[in-house]
Amino acid sequence: MNIAILANDKKKELITEFCTAYCGILSRHHLCATATTAKYITEATGLEIEKLLAGFHGGDNQLATKIAYGEVDLLLLLCDTSDDHEYLNTLVPLIHACDVYNVPAATNIATAEALILALDRGDLDWRELL
């Protein structure tokens, strides 16, 4: 499966801890992430991650395009919702793309854990049929 990961600055430590905890599961899948998020996760876990552009350099748009082209099966998107500008410019368009293209998406750590565990159980294998 293709898993995309995006986290804003206030959530990078949390997503890194998450990826460390679920490194065994994540290592069996293709991962992509925006540049700085990929750097944090790779340094902490050694996971191989396709690096996209930094979010503020178009990485968000790159990710939306990958979703539209069917190159993302699962999105982990941790965004600081207290920042209205970032929320509206990052989270909403990506979640919209996931809704349009039927891609499971997690916007908080609890949902991310539920989706990763579902992925490990095979509950998301239907994505491979699309």
C-alpha positions in Angstrom: 0.0 0.0 0.0 1.0 3.6 -0.6 0.9 5.7 2.6 1.2 9.5 2.5 2.3 11.3 5.7 2.0 15.0 6.4 2.4 16.9 9.6 2.8 20.5 10.4 5.5 21.8 12.6 3.6 21.4 15.9 2.7 17.8 15.0 6.1 16.6 13.7 7.2 15.1 17.0 3.9 13.3 17.4 4.0 11.8 13.9 7.6 10.8 14.4 6.7 9.0 17.7 3.8 7.3 15.9 6.0 6.1 13.1 8.5 4.8 15.6 5.9 2.9 17.4 4.5 1.4 14.2 7.8 1.1 12.3 7.3 -2.6 11.8 4.0 -2.2 10.0 5.0 0.9 8.0 8.2 -0.8 6.8 6.1 -3.2 4.7 4.6 -0.3 2.7 5.6 2.5 0.3 5.8 5.7 2.2 5.8 9.3 1.0 5.9 12.5 3.0 6.6 16.1 2.7 10.3 17.0 3.0 10.7 18.0 6.6 8.3 15.4 7.9 10.1 12.7 5.9 13.5 13.9 7.3 12.2 13.7 10.9 10.7 10.2 10.4 13.7 8.8 8.5 16.2 10.0 11.1 14.2 8.5 14.0 13.2 5.2 12.3 15.4 4.5 9.3 12.3 4.0 7.2 12.7 4.6 3.5 10.4 7.5 2.5 9.8 9.1 -0.8 10.4 12.8 -0.2 8.0 15.3 -1.7 8.5 19.0 -1.7 8.1 20.9 1.6 4.5 21.8 2.3 5.1 25.5 1.8 6.9 24.8 -1.5 4.0 22.8 -3.0 4.2 19.5 -1.2 0.6 19.7 -0.3 -0.3 20.2 -3.9 2.0 17.3 -4.9 0.2 15.1 -2.4 -3.2 16.1 -3.7 -2.1 15.2 -7.2 -0.9 11.8 -6.0 -4.3 11.2 -4.4 -6.0 12.1 -7.7 -3.8 9.8 -9.7 -4.5 6.8 -7.3 -1.0 6.8 -5.9 -2.1 7.1 -2.3 -4.0 4.4 -0.5 -3.9 5.9 3.0 -3.3 9.4 4.3 -2.0 10.3 7.7 -2.4 14.1 8.1 -1.7 15.7 11.4 -2.4 19.4 11.3 -2.6 22.1 14.0 -6.3 23.0 13.8 -5.8 26.0 16.1 -4.2 27.7 13.1 -7.2 28.6 10.9 -5.0 29.6 7.9 -3.1 26.3 7.8 -6.3 24.3 8.5 -8.1 25.8 5.6 -5.2 25.8 3.2 -3.8 22.3 4.0 -6.3 20.0 5.7 -9.5 20.9 3.9 -8.3 20.4 0.3 -6.5 17.2 1.1 -9.5 15.7 3.0 -11.7 16.8 0.1 -9.4 14.9 -2.3 -9.5 11.8 -0.1 -13.3 12.0 0.0 -13.5 12.4 -3.8 -11.1 9.5 -4.5 -12.2 7.2 -1.6 -8.9 7.3 0.3 -9.0 6.6 4.0 -7.6 9.5 5.9 -6.6 10.1 9.5 -6.5 13.7 10.9 -5.6 12.8 14.5 -3.4 10.2 16.2 -6.3 8.0 17.4 -7.7 7.6 13.9 -4.1 7.1 12.5 -3.6 4.2 15.0 -7.0 2.7 14.0 -6.1 2.8 10.3 -2.6 1.4 10.8 -4.0 -1.5 12.8 -6.7 -2.1 10.2 -4.0 -2.0 7.5 -2.0 -4.6 9.4 -5.1 -6.9 9.8 -5.8 -6.6 6.0 -9.0 -4.6 6.4 -7.8 -2.2 3.7 -6.9 -4.8 1.1 -9.9 -3.7 -0.9 -7.7 -0.7 -2.0 -5.6 -3.0 -4.0 -8.6 -4.0 -6.1 -9.3 -0.4 -7.2 
